[in-house]
């Protein structure tokens, strides 16, 4: 049963990493290349869509890692899982304090009501998102190493 939990947790975190990596390095670059107001509209829609799903995914990943760490405390690699869990906690804290406030504003914007500094705010979100992606990639890597 523990083996199934380990694999399931690693897959869930890995897919989350893939989605967030895609947002950072694929989708936002596509959005930035769109004409006129399409960039802002796409980001607002993405913020609404992913803003509804990602909190569950982040917290779920953290809970799965915690259960793995507790259930596998006696096994080799437990320290890697605990460290991965700490990085997932960091990613949740970063999200709540740094990314969610910007996302919550951005998802309500339209070309008619967006602030003059909307691009600056989106660039700030992007910079913090790059850091968060690095953190969750590190967590994923530790989980994979713990499987060995």
N, C-alpha and C positions, 0 to 999 in steps of 0.2 A: 504493500500500500504506500509506503514511504517513497519507493521508486516512482510510482505514478504521480505522487504529489510533486516530487522534484522535477520530473519532466514537464508536467502541466504548468508549474510555476515558471519554469524557464521558457516555455513556449509563450505563455501569456506576456511575460516581460519582454521577450524578444519581438513579438508582434507589436507591442506598444512602442518599443524602440524604433522599429521600422516605420510606423506611422509618424512618429515625431521627427525622425530623420527626413522622411519624405516632405513633411511640412516645411522643415528648415531649408532643405537643399534642392527641393523640386517645386513644390506648390507655390511657395512665396516668390520664387524666381519667375515662375509662369505668371503669377498675379502681377508682379512688377512690370512685366512686359505688355500687359493688356492696355488697350487704348482708353483714353479719357477717364471716366469715373469707374471703369470696370475693376480696377485694382482694389479700390476701397470697398466696392460692393461685394467682391469675392471674399475679401478678408472678413467683412461683416458676416456674411453667410457662413464662412468657415468657422468663425468665432462662435456663432450660435450652434452650429451642428456639433463641432468637436467640443465646445464648452459644455454640452449636455452629456457627452460620453466619457470624456477623459477623466473627470473627477472619480468616477466609478472605477475606471481602469487603473488609475494611479493608486487609489486606496485598496482596491482588490489585489493588486500586485504586492503591495506592502503587507497586507494580511497574509497572503499566500507565503511570502518569504518568512514572515514571523512564525507561521505554523510549521514551515519546513525547519527553521532554526530550532524550534522547541522540540519537534518530533525527532529531529536528527542530531540532537545535542551530543550524543554519545559517538557519533560517526565522524570520520575524517572529513574535513571540509566545512565543519560547522562554523568555524571562524570566518570563512569566506562568505557564508550565507548571512551571518550576523553583520559583516561589513557591508554586504550588498543591501541588506535591510536598512542600515544606517544611511546609505546613499539614497535609497528610495524615500526615506524620511526627509532627507535634505531636499529631494526633488519636490516633495509635497509642500514643504515649507516655502521653497522658492516660488512655487506655483501660486500659493495663497498670498504671499506678501508682494511678489513682484510682477507676475504675469497675469493673474486673474483680474486685478483691478484695471489694467489696461485693456484686457479682453472684454471685460464687462462694459467699458465705455465704447470700445470700437464696434461691438456687435449691434449697437443701437444707432450707429451713424448712417446717414444717407448723404448723398451729395449736397442736399439742402441744409442739413443741420450739423455737419461735421465741423470740428474746430479748425482754425487756420493751421495749427501745428499737428494735424493728424498724421502726416508722414513721419514727423519726428517721433511721435508716440509709437507708431508702428515699428520704426527702426529700433527704438529702445526695447520694445517687446521682442523683436528679432534677436538682438544681442543677448538678452537674458535667456531666450529660448535656446540659442547655441550652447550656452553654459549648461542649461538643464539637459539638453541632449547628451552632452559629454558626461554628465553625472549618471544618467540612466544607462548609457553605453557601458560605463565602468561597472555599474551594478549588474548588468546583464553578463558582462565578461566574468565577473566573480561567480555568478550563479553557474555559468557554463563550466568554469574551473572546478567548482564544488562537485559537479557531476562525475568528474574523473576519479 
